[in-house]
Amino acid sequence: MTCIKRAPAHAVAASSLAWLALVAAGAASAQTGPQPRLATVDLRAGMHVIKAELAVTAEQQMTGMMFRQTMSGNEGMLFVNDEKSARCFWMKNTLVPLTIAFIADDGTIVNLADMQPHDERSHCSKAPVRFALEMPRGWFDKRGIKAGFKLSGPPFVAGAAGGAPR
């Protein structure tokens, strides 16, 4: 007879993030053009489902959306970091206009910034965060989503604030 012991909720959340990070890390390789599609996670913004690619490694994050020619309506890229800090992004070699959401551990949007293609000015979080989500420019506006709105999904599970392994 096998006995199965349930893990505490925080352990389940941490293992979910660990799995997401490992899957995303496996897709890393040297980039000379657009980054190949990364592993994805479904996030929710109210009734809207976002298919977010996971940029977890330093290489994936440095490449981000650079050189990509298009971005579908409900697709984005979620940057996942181990530690909270002020996060800044620019649009060097990025061809499509984006809006970035800087996100607290619980999924609350701290602030949003619209970014223009090829713009090398920094767009920064207003508070230390671990997550940033890039979406097609205007995506949040069209849905009435502003700072303070709470997203949901595996990265934002309670107890997962300890950092995603790489």
N, C-alpha and C positions, 0 to 999 in steps of 0.2 A: 504494500500500500504506500502510495506517495502522499506526503503531506505538503500542501502548498501554503506558504505564509505570505500574506499580502504585505507589500512594502508600504511605508507611510507615503502620504500624498506628495510630500516634498521630494522624496526619493524617486517617485514615478516621474515628477516634473523634471528633475535633474537628469534622469536617464533619457527622457524624451529629447531634451536639448542636446545631450551627448550624442544620441543617435543622429539627430539632424546635423550636428557639426561634423561628425565622421563622414556622413554621406556627402556633404558639401565639400569637405576637404579632399575627398577622393577625386573630385573633378578638376583639381588644380593642375596646371601645366604652364610652361613658358608661353607668353603671349606676344605675338607680333601684329595682331589684328584684333578683331572682336573676340571677346572671351566666349568660349563655347557655353552653351546653356548649362546652368548650374542646377543642382538639386533644388526642388521647390518645397514650399510649405504653404498651406492655405491659411490665410488670415481673414478675419471678418471685420467689416466696418458697418455695423448694423446689419442690414439685409444684403449688403454687397460682399461678395467673395473676391479676395485678391489672391492671385497665384504669384507668390513672391519667390524669386530665386534667392538662395542663401549665399551671400558673400561673407565667408567666415575667415579664410586665411588672409594674411597680409597681401599676398599676390592677387587674390580674387578681389580684395577691396581696392587695391591700387588700380586695377584695370576697370572694375565696375562696369559702367555702361559705355565706356569708350569705344568708338568706332562702329557702334551698332547703328544701322540705318533706320530702323523702325522699332516701335514698342507698341504692343497691343493694348487695348483699352483697360483691361483689368489685370494686367501683368505689371509687376514691379520688381525691385531688388531690395532685399532686406540685408543691411549690414549689421552683423552680430559681433559684439566685442566682449571680452572677458571682464573688463573693468569699466566703471563709469568715468567719463571725463568729458570735457568740452569737445565736441566733434565738429570739424569744419570740412566742407566739401567744395570743390571747384568743378568746372566743366571743360577742362583742357581735353581736347580730342573727343569730346562728346558731341554727337551730331543732332540729337533730338532734345527739344526743350523738356525740362523735368520740374516737378515740384517735389521737394524733400520734406519729410516729416521726421522730426527728432522725437523719439519715443522713450518714455520712462519704462522701468521694469514691469509695471503693471499694465502696460499697453496705452497709457494716457499720452496723447500727443502734447508735447511741451511747446513746440512752435513749428511753423511751416515756412518754407522759403521757395519762391519761384526762381528757377535758374535757366539762363539762356545758353544755347549751344556756344561752345568755344570761349566762354567767359572764364577768365582766370581769377576773378575775385572770389574770396572765401565767403561761404554761407555757413554760419555757425549755429550750434545749439545755444539756447539761452540758459541752459542748466546742464550739469553733467548727465550724460545718458550712455547707455550701452547699445541702443538700437537707432538706426536711421533707415527710413523707407523711401526709396525713389519711385515715383509714379509719373505717368505722362502729365505734362503741365496742364493744370486746370482740373485734374481728376478730383481732388478734394473739394475745390470750389463748386463744381457742378453738383456735388452731392451734399453741399452745405456742411461739410466737415471742417472744423476749426480746432485751434488749440483747446485742450480740455476734453476733446472727444476721446473715448476709450475704444481702442481696437482689441480684438480677442484672437487667440490662436495659441499653439503650443509654446512659442517663445515667451509668452506673457503669462504663463501659468503661475499662480501663487507658489512661492517657495523656489522658483527658478532663478532668483536674483543673484545667486552665487557665482554666476559666470558660466558661459558655454565653453566646454573644452574644445581645443583645436585639434 
